[in-house]
Amino acid sequence: MLAKIWRKLLLFILIVACLFNVITKFVKKSSLNDELLSSAKYIQSLQQK
C-alpha cells in the first residue's frame, strides 16, 4: 500500500519536472529571426574588416 503511494507521488513529481523543463526551454528560446539577424550582422562585420 505504501509502495503504491510512493510510486504515484514520484511519478507525479517526474511529470511536473518534465513539464517545467519543457516550458522553460520554450520561454528562454530565442526566435529564429533573431538568430538569423545576429548571424548576418556577425558575417557582415567580418567582411568589413
C-alpha positions as CSV (number, residue, x, y, z in Angstrom):
1,M,0.0,0.0,0.0
2,L,2.8,2.4,0.9
3,A,4.8,1.5,-2.2
4,K,1.9,2.4,-4.4
5,I,1.5,5.8,-2.8
6,W,5.2,6.5,-3.2
7,R,5.2,5.4,-6.8
8,K,2.3,7.7,-7.7
9,L,3.9,10.5,-5.8
10,L,7.3,10.1,-7.6
11,L,5.5,9.7,-11.0
12,F,3.7,13.0,-10.3
13,I,6.9,14.7,-9.4
14,L,8.6,13.4,-12.5
15,I,5.8,14.6,-14.8
16,V,5.9,18.1,-13.1
17,A,9.7,18.3,-13.6
18,C,9.4,17.3,-17.3
19,L,6.7,19.9,-17.9
20,F,8.8,22.6,-16.1
21,N,11.8,21.7,-18.2
22,V,9.9,21.9,-21.5
23,I,8.2,25.2,-20.5
24,T,11.5,26.8,-19.5
25,K,13.1,25.8,-22.8
26,F,10.2,27.3,-24.8
27,V,10.3,30.6,-22.8
28,K,14.1,31.0,-23.0
29,K,14.4,30.0,-26.6
30,S,15.1,33.0,-28.9
31,S,13.3,33.2,-32.1
32,L,14.7,32.1,-35.4
33,N,14.5,35.6,-36.8
34,D,16.7,36.9,-34.0
35,E,19.3,34.1,-34.6
36,L,19.4,34.9,-38.3
37,L,19.8,38.6,-37.8
38,S,22.6,38.2,-35.3
39,S,24.4,35.8,-37.7
40,A,24.0,38.2,-40.6
41,K,25.4,41.1,-38.5
42,Y,28.4,39.0,-37.4
43,I,29.2,37.9,-41.0
44,Q,28.8,41.4,-42.2
45,S,31.2,42.7,-39.6
46,L,33.7,40.1,-40.6
47,Q,33.5,41.1,-44.2
48,Q,34.0,44.7,-43.4
49,K,37.3,44.0,-41.6
